[in-house]
Amino acid sequence: MKAIIATALISALALPAFAADDAKDGDKKPAKKRPTPEAVFKKKDTNADGFLSKDEFVAKMKDPEKAAKAFSKKDKDGDGKLSLEEFKPKPKKKKDAPAGDQKKKKGKKDKPADKDK
């Protein structure tokens, strides 16, 4: 009985080591890289004119109505087509400094300007 328990225990402890070796051998699929905005733009620009029409932009989208609204928002100059610059996502805004950084240090108050003494 002790031999069976010992064998089971050794097997249970050794199993994770074998699993880790298998993972190192390349069984895992490499992570998919997200395409660049330039690559997506080029793929969607089916007529290769350097712009995306509304039809090109909306094509193959899950929700055409939502895509049409997004197109209208991105088309800043209102010419009915998107340039690469209009197509690219806007950089995310940095959050304001934490509230603690904006507060004045305790005990140091602004002194009013001395009026005529």
Backbone torsions as a table, in degrees:
resi	resn	phi	psi	omega
1	MET	NA	-42.2	179.9
2	LYS	-63.5	-35.4	-179.7
3	ALA	-65.7	-38.6	179.8
4	ILE	-67.2	-43.1	179.1
5	ILE	-65.2	-43.1	179.4
6	ALA	-63.0	-42.4	179.3
7	THR	-64.3	-43.5	179.2
8	ALA	-63.3	-41.6	180.0
9	LEU	-65.0	-44.6	179.1
10	ILE	-64.0	-41.5	178.7
11	SER	-62.3	-42.6	-178.9
12	ALA	-65.6	-37.3	179.6
13	LEU	-74.5	-31.6	-177.4
14	ALA	-81.3	-25.0	-176.2
15	LEU	-56.4	-46.7	179.0
16	PRO	-61.3	-32.1	179.4
17	ALA	-66.3	-40.6	177.8
18	PHE	-68.4	-38.2	179.0
19	ALA	-63.9	-39.3	179.4
20	ALA	-65.9	-38.1	177.9
21	ASP	-64.3	-39.8	178.7
22	ASP	-62.7	-39.7	-179.1
23	ALA	-65.9	-34.3	179.8
24	LYS	-70.3	-25.5	-176.5
25	ASP	-73.9	-1.1	176.1
26	GLY	97.5	20.0	177.4
27	ASP	-68.1	-26.7	-179.4
28	LYS	-77.7	144.1	176.3
29	LYS	-76.6	141.6	177.2
30	PRO	-65.6	147.4	-179.4
31	ALA	-63.7	138.0	178.3
32	LYS	-73.7	133.8	176.0
33	LYS	-87.0	141.1	178.1
34	ARG	-76.5	132.4	-179.5
35	PRO	-66.6	150.2	179.0
36	THR	-72.5	157.2	176.3
37	PRO	-57.4	-35.3	179.8
38	GLU	-63.8	-40.9	179.7
39	ALA	-66.9	-41.7	178.7
40	VAL	-64.6	-43.7	179.7
41	PHE	-59.1	-47.3	-178.0
42	LYS	-62.3	-39.3	179.8
43	LYS	-67.6	-40.2	-179.2
44	LYS	-74.6	-25.7	-178.5
45	ASP	-77.6	76.7	-172.0
46	THR	-66.8	-27.8	179.0
47	ASN	-95.4	2.8	174.9
48	ALA	53.7	38.9	178.1
49	ASP	-92.7	-1.3	179.4
50	GLY	87.8	5.5	178.4
51	PHE	-136.8	157.5	173.3
52	LEU	-107.5	121.9	172.9
53	SER	-77.2	169.7	179.1
54	LYS	-61.5	-40.5	179.5
55	ASP	-62.9	-42.6	178.6
56	GLU	-64.6	-40.5	-178.0
57	PHE	-66.6	-42.9	-174.6
58	VAL	-79.3	-22.6	-176.2
59	ALA	-55.9	135.3	177.1
60	LYS	64.5	19.2	176.0
61	MET	-87.5	148.3	-179.5
62	LYS	-66.4	-40.3	-177.5
63	ASP	-123.8	93.0	-176.5
64	PRO	-58.1	-35.4	179.9
65	GLU	-65.9	-44.3	179.0
66	LYS	-65.2	-38.9	179.1
67	ALA	-65.5	-38.2	178.9
68	ALA	-64.8	-39.6	176.9
69	LYS	-65.4	-41.4	178.4
70	ALA	-63.3	-38.9	178.2
71	PHE	-60.3	-47.0	-179.1
72	SER	-61.0	-38.4	178.2
73	LYS	-66.7	-40.2	-177.1
74	LYS	-74.6	-28.3	-177.5
75	ASP	-76.3	78.4	-173.4
76	LYS	-64.2	-37.2	-177.4
77	ASP	-90.4	-2.1	174.1
78	GLY	68.7	23.3	-178.1
79	ASP	-88.2	2.0	176.9
80	GLY	82.8	9.8	177.0
81	LYS	-147.4	155.4	-178.7
82	LEU	-107.5	130.5	169.8
83	SER	-82.0	170.0	177.1
84	LEU	-59.4	-40.1	-179.8
85	GLU	-64.1	-39.1	178.0
86	GLU	-69.9	-33.0	-176.9
87	PHE	-72.7	-36.9	-176.6
88	LYS	-60.1	144.2	177.0
89	PRO	-66.7	146.2	178.1
90	LYS	-73.1	144.1	176.4
91	PRO	-63.0	143.8	179.7
92	LYS	-71.5	140.4	179.3
93	LYS	-74.2	141.8	175.4
94	LYS	-75.1	143.3	177.8
95	LYS	-71.6	151.1	177.5
96	ASP	-61.5	159.7	177.9
97	ALA	-58.9	147.9	179.0
98	PRO	-56.4	150.3	-175.4
99	ALA	-56.7	-33.5	-178.4
100	GLY	-64.0	-30.9	-179.5
101	ASP	-73.7	-24.6	-176.4
102	GLN	-86.8	-20.6	-177.9
103	LYS	-75.4	150.1	177.1
104	LYS	-78.6	151.3	179.0
105	LYS	-67.6	143.6	-179.1
106	LYS	-64.3	143.7	176.1
107	GLY	88.6	-12.4	179.4
108	LYS	-113.3	98.6	179.9
109	LYS	-103.8	151.0	175.4
110	ASP	-67.9	131.9	179.0
111	LYS	-92.0	136.1	177.1
112	PRO	-66.3	150.3	178.9
113	ALA	-61.2	136.0	179.0
114	ASP	-66.9	127.4	176.3
115	LYS	-86.7	175.3	-178.6
116	ASP	-47.0	125.9	179.7
117	LYS	-87.0	NA	NA
